[in-house]
Amino acid sequence: MKSLFFTAICAVVFSLSSTGFGLDQPDIYVHGFGGPNYLVIRRTDDVKIEAQPGYLIGVGVGLKYGRGRVEFEGSYRRNDFREDIPIGPNMFFEGGKTEKVTCFINFLVDFSDDLFIHYLKPYMGAGIGHKWDMEDISIEGFEYDGTIWRDRFTYKAHGVSFQGIAGIGIPMTQNTITKIEYRFLKDEKNLTNHSAVLNVTRSF
């Protein structure tokens, strides 16, 4: 998976150079985005933990050179886990939450208007950055004598992460674009994040 993202980043950087990156006077822009985040958890050890739909919010600042863009952004994701999931004899996963803070540098390419309807602005890109994870979960169990016990666990971790972005922009004014985009974030080996967000960008 990492090699796939490195390949995507290299392809975007190559596209930036081929579209005149660095030859034009750069435009500075800021953007804010938000929308639902879906956490997909792969089954492990015959246990299927599920997460409820959550949300993603973020802000960033970028530079636009011709059809190429480089941007720096920070974001926050949260999803709650579903409750009452059996994970063993007389043991149940009783839910909790997972939160993620990320900082990314993204490389994006805006495609030619001629590819689609003239006023639509398609684009795609990839990013590399760092993430900080926090999970707070509860497990409940029953002893044979009827005793009920509950444990709570907090897990924290951080590391390098990768994301892919694809979207379509709709100009609202000369300096404001509303974008609808899909974001894929690679998490741990058994977790992936899929987000559909509304992104409002303002250039200066």
Residue pairs with C-beta under 8 A, 6 or more apart in sequence:
1 162
1 186
2 162
5 126
5 128
5 162
5 163
5 164
5 186
8 126
8 164
9 107
9 126
9 127
9 128
12 107
12 108
12 109
12 124
12 125
12 126
13 107
15 68
15 109
16 65
16 68
16 70
16 107
16 109
19 66
19 67
19 68
19 109
20 65
20 66
20 67
20 68
21 65
21 66
21 68
22 65
23 65
23 66
24 65
24 66
26 63
26 64
26 65
27 63
27 64
27 203
27 204
28 61
28 62
28 63
28 64
28 203
28 204
29 61
29 62
29 63
29 64
29 71
29 201
29 202
29 203
29 204
30 59
30 60
30 61
30 62
30 201
30 202
30 204
31 59
31 60
31 61
31 62
31 71
31 73
31 199
31 200
31 201
31 202
32 57
32 58
32 59
32 60
32 199
32 200
33 56
33 57
33 58
33 59
33 60
33 75
33 179
33 181
33 197
33 198
33 199
33 200
34 55
34 56
34 57
34 58
34 197
34 198
35 55
35 56
35 195
35 196
35 197
35 198
36 53
36 54
36 55
36 56
36 195
36 196
37 53
37 54
37 55
37 56
37 77
37 78
37 79
37 193
37 194
37 195
38 51
38 53
38 54
38 79
38 193
38 194
38 195
39 51
39 54
39 79
39 98
39 187
39 191
39 192
39 193
40 51
40 191
40 192
40 193
40 194
41 48
41 49
41 50
41 51
41 190
41 191
42 190
42 191
44 190
47 85
47 87
47 93
48 85
49 81
49 82
49 85
49 87
49 93
50 81
50 82
50 85
51 79
51 80
51 81
51 82
51 98
52 79
52 80
52 81
52 82
53 79
54 77
54 78
54 79
54 80
55 77
55 78
56 75
56 76
56 77
56 183
56 193
56 195
56 197
57 75
57 76
58 73
58 74
58 75
58 76
58 102
59 73
59 74
59 75
60 71
60 72
60 73
60 74
60 106
61 71
61 72
61 73
62 69
62 70
62 71
62 72
62 106
63 69
63 70
63 71
64 110
64 203
67 109
67 110
67 111
67 112
68 107
68 108
68 109
68 110
69 106
69 107
69 108
69 109
69 110
69 123
69 125
70 105
70 106
70 107
70 108
71 105
71 106
71 108
72 103
72 104
72 105
72 106
73 103
73 104
73 106
73 127
74 101
74 102
74 103
74 104
75 101
75 102
75 104
76 99
76 100
76 101
76 102
77 99
77 100
77 102
77 185
77 193
77 195
78 97
78 98
78 99
78 100
79 97
79 98
80 95
80 96
80 97
81 93
81 95
81 96
81 97
81 98
81 137
82 95
83 93
83 94
83 95
84 92
84 93
84 94
84 95
85 92
85 93
86 92
86 93
87 93
87 139
90 141
90 142
90 143
90 144
91 139
91 140
91 141
92 139
92 140
92 141
93 137
93 138
93 139
94 137
94 138
94 139
94 140
94 150
95 137
95 138
96 135
96 136
96 137
96 138
97 135
97 136
97 137
98 133
98 134
98 135
98 136
99 133
99 134
99 135
100 131
100 132
100 133
100 134
100 187
100 193
101 131
101 132
102 129
102 130
102 131
102 132
102 161
102 163
102 185
103 129
103 130
104 127
104 128
104 129
104 161
104 163
105 127
105 128
105 129
106 125
106 126
106 127
106 163
106 165
107 125
107 126
107 127
108 123
108 124
108 125
108 165
109 123
109 124
109 125
110 121
110 122
110 123
110 169
111 121
111 122
111 123
111 124
113 119
113 120
113 121
115 122
116 122
116 168
119 170
119 171
120 168
120 169
120 170
121 168
121 169
121 170
121 171
121 177
121 179
122 167
122 168
122 169
123 165
123 166
123 167
123 168
123 169
123 179
124 164
124 165
124 166
124 167
125 164
125 165
125 166
126 162
126 163
126 164
126 165
127 162
127 163
127 164
127 165
128 160
128 161
128 162
129 160
129 161
129 162
129 163
130 158
130 159
130 160
130 161
131 158
131 159
131 160
131 161
131 187
132 156
132 157
132 158
133 155
133 156
133 157
133 158
133 187
133 188
134 154
134 155
134 156
135 153
135 154
135 155
135 156
136 152
136 153
136 154
136 155
137 152
137 153
137 155
138 150
138 151
138 152
138 153
139 150
139 151
139 152
139 153
140 148
140 149
140 150
140 151
141 148
141 149
141 150
142 148
142 149
143 149
161 185
161 186
161 187
162 185
162 186
163 183
163 184
163 185
163 186
164 183
164 184
165 181
165 182
165 183
165 184
166 181
166 182
167 179
167 180
167 181
167 182
167 199
168 179
168 180
168 181
169 177
169 178
169 179
169 201
170 177
170 178
170 179
170 180
171 177
172 178
175 202
175 203
175 204
176 200
176 201
176 202
176 203
177 200
177 201
177 203
178 198
178 199
178 200
178 201
179 198
179 199
179 200
179 201
180 196
180 197
180 198
180 199
181 196
181 197
181 199
182 194
182 195
182 196
183 193
183 194
183 195
183 196
183 197
184 192
184 193
184 194
184 195
185 192
185 193
185 195
186 192
186 193
187 193
